[in-house]
């Protein structure tokens, strides 16, 4: 299926889009990359030594993290998207601060735990697939009261969003979870348990684009957990 790409949004996605030789995106990147201003806001909140971007795509968040963190580990299962992410990072001059790894996130974490990898990861950023174009189609449907139906963590790929969170917490308590704007907040609260979770709305202009949920020491008032 060919996507209906809004090319006019290119500078919201990458402000250096036209900087020679020009940023590159695949079809999935056009609808899934985090707009640059939002990526920069998240990166400022996630400032740390080492951050793991579990689903880096074409590199929007990884580039932002490389400007606030000392080391970025960026994973993706697609060699094409990793190549595009590396290309885009070079345009921003931060490619040397990002370690690009072709890997499935869940397998990477499980292998790391099995090996007892001593290298510390301070923060994990999760922006897993929400359902691709099918998610976008579903997001246009409205209930009788005029609001979008709730998005549930069970729709996240490649595994249930709650299980993805629990797996990540085995590495660090500090998780930034990037989710659809209509995510069921009761499910987010259940993830936090006895802790607090901070939910940040991400806007571009007058449109609410997504939510970033900060757990552990990333949430205001819980810095002692970092």
C-alpha positions in Angstrom: 0.0 0.0 0.0 1.4 3.4 -1.0 1.0 6.1 1.7 -0.4 9.5 1.2 2.7 11.5 2.2 2.3 15.1 3.3 5.6 16.5 1.8 4.9 19.9 3.2 5.6 18.6 6.7 9.2 17.7 5.9 10.8 20.6 7.9 8.7 19.7 10.9 10.2 16.3 10.8 13.7 17.4 10.1 14.7 21.0 10.1 17.8 20.2 8.1 15.7 18.2 5.6 17.2 20.0 2.6 20.8 20.3 4.0 23.0 18.6 1.3 22.8 15.7 0.6 19.3 15.9 2.1 17.5 13.8 4.8 16.0 10.5 3.6 12.9 8.7 4.8 11.1 5.5 3.7 7.3 5.2 3.6 7.2 4.1 7.2 9.4 7.0 8.3 7.1 9.6 6.9 4.3 8.6 9.2 6.3 7.3 12.2 9.2 9.7 12.7 8.8 12.0 15.7 8.6 15.7 14.7 11.9 17.4 15.5 10.6 19.8 18.1 8.9 17.0 20.0 12.0 14.8 19.7 14.1 17.6 21.1 11.7 18.1 24.0 11.8 14.4 24.9 15.6 14.4 24.6 16.0 17.2 27.0 13.9 15.3 29.6 15.9 12.2 29.0 19.3 13.8 29.4 21.7 11.2 30.7 25.0 9.3 30.0 23.6 6.3 28.0 20.2 6.0 26.4 18.7 3.1 24.4 16.3 3.9 21.6 14.6 0.6 21.1 12.9 1.3 17.8 14.9 4.1 16.1 13.3 4.0 12.6 14.9 6.7 10.4 16.6 8.4 13.4 14.5 11.4 14.5 14.7 10.6 18.2 18.2 9.1 18.1 19.5 12.4 16.5 17.9 14.4 19.3 19.3 12.1 22.0 22.8 12.4 20.6 22.6 16.1 21.4 21.7 15.6 25.1 23.3 12.2 26.0 26.9 11.0 25.8 26.0 7.7 24.1 23.0 6.5 22.1 22.3 2.9 21.3 19.8 2.8 18.4 18.1 -0.4 17.4 15.9 -1.3 14.5 15.1 -4.6 12.7 15.3 -3.0 9.2 18.8 -2.5 7.6 17.2 0.1 5.3 15.9 2.2 8.1 19.2 1.9 10.0 21.0 3.1 6.9 18.6 6.0 6.6 19.0 6.9 10.3 22.8 6.9 10.0 22.6 9.1 6.9 20.3 11.6 8.6 22.5 11.5 11.7 25.5 12.4 9.6 23.7 15.5 8.3 23.1 16.6 11.9 26.8 15.9 12.7 26.0 13.4 15.5 26.6 10.0 13.8 29.7 9.4 15.9 27.7 9.5 19.1 25.2 6.8 18.0 25.8 3.1 17.9 23.4 1.7 15.3 22.5 -2.0 15.8 20.3 -4.1 13.6 18.3 -6.1 16.2 14.9 -7.0 17.5 14.4 -5.1 20.7 13.0 -7.9 22.8 15.8 -10.3 21.7 18.4 -7.7 22.3 17.2 -7.1 25.9 16.8 -10.8 26.7 20.3 -11.5 25.3 21.7 -8.7 27.3 20.1 -10.0 30.5 21.3 -13.6 29.8 24.9 -12.4 29.2 24.8 -10.2 32.3 26.1 -7.2 30.3 27.7 -4.9 32.8 27.4 -1.8 30.7 24.9 0.5 32.3 21.9 1.9 30.4 20.4 4.9 32.2 17.2 5.5 30.1 15.2 3.5 27.6 13.1 5.2 25.1 10.2 3.2 23.7 8.5 4.2 20.5 7.3 0.8 19.2 5.1 0.3 16.2 1.5 1.3 17.0 0.0 -0.7 14.2 1.3 1.1 11.1 -1.0 2.5 8.4 -3.8 0.4 9.9 -3.4 2.4 13.2 -3.8 5.6 11.2 -6.9 4.4 9.5 -8.4 3.3 12.9 -7.5 6.6 14.4 -9.9 8.4 12.1 -12.9 6.5 13.3 -15.0 8.2 15.9 -17.4 7.1 18.5 -21.0 8.4 18.9 -19.8 11.1 21.2 -17.3 12.4 18.7 -14.2 11.2 20.4 -11.6 8.7 19.1 -11.8 5.2 20.6 -9.2 4.4 23.3 -5.9 2.9 22.1 -4.9 -0.2 24.1 -1.4 -1.4 24.9 -2.4 -4.8 23.4 -2.2 -3.2 20.0 1.5 -2.5 20.3 3.9 -4.6 18.2 5.9 -6.8 18.4 4.6 -7.8 21.9 1.9 -6.5 24.2 2.8 -3.0 25.3 2.7 -3.9 29.0 5.1 -6.8 28.5 7.4 -4.6 26.5 7.4 -2.2 29.5 8.1 -4.9 32.0 11.0 -6.2 29.9 12.5 -2.7 29.7 12.2 -2.2 33.5 14.4 -5.2 34.0 17.2 -3.0 32.6 16.4 0.4 34.1 13.5 2.1 36.0 13.8 5.1 33.8 11.5 4.7 30.8 10.1 7.2 28.3 7.2 5.6 26.5 5.9 7.4 23.3 2.3 6.5 22.7 -0.8 7.5 20.7 -2.7 10.5 21.9 -5.8 8.4 22.7 -4.0 5.8 24.8 -6.0 4.4 27.7 -4.5 6.2 30.7 -5.8 3.6 33.1 -3.5 1.1 31.5 -0.6 3.6 31.8 -1.3 4.0 35.5 -1.3 0.3 36.0 2.2 0.1 34.5 3.5 2.6 37.1 2.1 0.6 40.1 2.9 2.4 43.3 5.1 4.9 41.6 4.1 8.0 39.8 4.0 8.4 36.1 4.1 11.7 34.3 2.2 12.0 31.1 3.3 14.8 28.7 1.1 15.9 25.8 3.0 16.4 22.6 1.5 19.1 20.3 2.4 20.5 16.9 0.5 23.7 16.5 -3.1 23.1 17.5 -2.9 19.3 17.0 -2.2 16.8 19.7 0.2 14.3 18.2 1.1 11.9 20.9 1.8 11.3 24.6 5.1 10.7 26.2 4.9 8.8 29.5 7.8 9.3 31.9 8.5 6.6 34.5 11.0 6.1 37.3 13.5 9.0 37.8 12.3 10.8 34.6 9.0 11.7 36.3 9.0 15.0 38.2 9.2 14.3 41.9 10.9 10.9 41.5 14.4 12.1 40.6 15.8 10.0 43.5 14.9 6.8 41.4 17.3 7.8 38.6 
